[in-house]
Amino acid sequence: MNIERTDSSFINAFRLSCLVIIYLLALPMEGQVQNISLKIHLSGVSKSDIALLSLAGSSMKTIAENPGINNGETAVLKISEAVLPAEFVLRFDYQEKQGSNPYIAEKHIFVGKQDLELWARPKALNEPDSTYFQKGEKENTLFARFSVANGKQREPLGLLQNFLMNYDQQESKFFLLTAEEYEQRRLVYNKWIATEADQHQAAFVSSGFVFQHIPPMVWKGTERDRTNIAIDRYFDGMDFKNPLLIKTTDIKEWMNKYVNLYGTMCTTVALRDSLFTLAGKRAIAKARLGHPLVYGWMVDYFYNGFESFNITTGIKMLEPYLSDPLCLTSKRRAIEERLKGMETLVVGSIAPDFPWKLDSGETIGFHDYKTEAKYKLVLFWSADCPHCKEMIEKFYPWYLEAANRELMDVFAISLDETQTEIPVWEKEKTMLAAFKHKRAEGGVRSPEASAYFVLATPTMILVDTKTNKIVDLPETEAQLHRFLSRNGAD
């Protein structure tokens, strides 16, 4: 074989395989996974259910639970080493007295490699005198000590920063001396953060210390000048080579603050899409130089954001990272599907067909649905989706006007699928009687959602009744109104 002519796709596949093997070797093998125990001594209440909830991912997931222990008893929760180290929410659903209504109390805890023993009074769950770990506990003790020390360290910096941002004589000697004092204290503080992280690097919680790093600020100039400097220096001090960053709860909040800096400059939706896409490109470029898991997490973070705001330019920007074997994104398939949908589900293409059950009980194809209306609007929504509620609150009163109902039929396809969501949908659809309703079995994994490449709600597709061709893909009800005002009744 001529090595110089080896197909690049083969090389990329080989590199990816090596990375996956190395990553898997670093994980505990099945049969070798050890459990960490969390022993909880309950006091101060009659009875309590106890659950340990993971903070990883977009929603909390129960990792371990005890269905109920009585006052004075001890519960032991087993935590798989495969999910550690991590931060969790420890939840108590307790009864103050036997037979009384339950109350909820929650405490954030860190679990590393150490078995834990906790004495807990749910009524005073975050009071150190009432709820505490065993002597010699490491992760939570270190976090508590660091939090107290960090607050004292940041307090004078906060006072100086507040003064500098509000003082109106930026050329005065007093202002310049204060700015110099702030900078000296900032450097000392950042050095302290780095020292703390280095000194306690064996502890998981130390991975979150870096998020406290304060980048430099420019006090002169306009607010826009300060924002641009803050953006340019935002990632100073960050170690993207540390894979434990993505297991902290701080990283998402830290990235939200970064994106919000761009948000302060947004004056139009188009500018927002452009700036958020730029934010993603810059942040991913930084993370790309770090650990593959952090690199992949950053791609996932921006994909979720772009999908939430339906920023198609941002999703398109992510395409090159999918072919990078160093990018261990968990959203690869979703991004690929979204990109495919953006290419195939376009204005002028035939809308995918799907079965629709008539009031008579007969089932026909969407394409064959007979109506005098000029358009058919396919609306994918969820009764539990805040964005959907906001959109429908504006759209539905407009649609109730006779002329608008004559112009368009609305086919509302619900993606609700859980036992909690379905009853909400059943109630909501009765208040939206002017729409035609259907619930897609399987939610976003349903054939209907897959055919239309729906990964977020609400999603609207406007279809010409006669040709079943897509005529518009409005992202908001305002965009739909604009299209219909230009292309309404003949």
C-alpha angles and dihedrals in degrees: 000000000000102000093198091061097045110140110259092222089059091051091049092049091049092050091049091050090052091050092049092048092050091047093048092048088057091058124080111264121238108273090025096068109117126204127232113215125222110197114196124193109201123211141155097040136070098239141340143192111220128205133175112213126197118229093202117113130013096305136031116262127198110246100174136354146179116212094219144325130191130237111289094019128115128232124199119205119193116215120196113237087223091076095044145145097036148124117256141183112238107206128196121194097191139177113218090203131014109281095008124130113279123251128202126231125175135192129185112228136177122225122194130153096313128095109239135217119193131187104205136189104184092203089060100026098151097040109105092211092057104032120037145147128241120282110274095029108150118191102047093037091053092047092051092049093046092048092055094046092044092053091054092047094050098043098081090043090054092051092050092046092051091051094048093049093052104035111109101203104070094166095056120111090235091057093048092049091049091050089051091049091050092051093050091050091046092055092048091048094050090049089053091051091051091048092050092049092048094045093051100033091130089066120081094221091062088070088072095053091083091067088069092064111123116217120213121275133208112221099189124073132034130324088256090055091053092047093052092049091048090052094047093051099033096108095048110131095015118134105207089177090076108093091195089072090083092055092060122090090221098071096071094048089046091053091045088059090051093052091045089061087064090043092062088064096050115110099158136029090247091053090047091054091048095047096044089050089051090049090054094047093051096044095047090049088058095045091046089072091057137062116328091237092054090045090052092045090055092053089049092049094054094041090056090049095046091048092049092054094032092237100169094179088059093049090050089051089060094059098093092055092062091070093048109101090203091063107089096189119166090205098062095115094043092051092047091050091048092050090048090051091050089055099044105028098066138135108284096030123111112263112242112259123234136172119271125191115221125216087254090063094250117129119219136165121272088238090057097049107125118220139148091222117108094225140034116209116205108204120188109196146147126222088219094053115104092203090052092051091050092049095045093048088062098035104044099061088050091049093052090069108105096234092054094048089051090051098051143017116214118218104195111197113192119213093193110130113155126091088249096048100045097063089049090053092047089055096042096050091058088061091050097054094148090068125077107238138212134157115219111223108232097027112226088001092057121116090247095053091043093051090053094039091237114174100154138029142274099038122165130195119182114208132192107239097217100045102023087226121144110251101175141008102202117190094198138024088249091060090048090052091050092052093048093047088058097037105030129127116345 
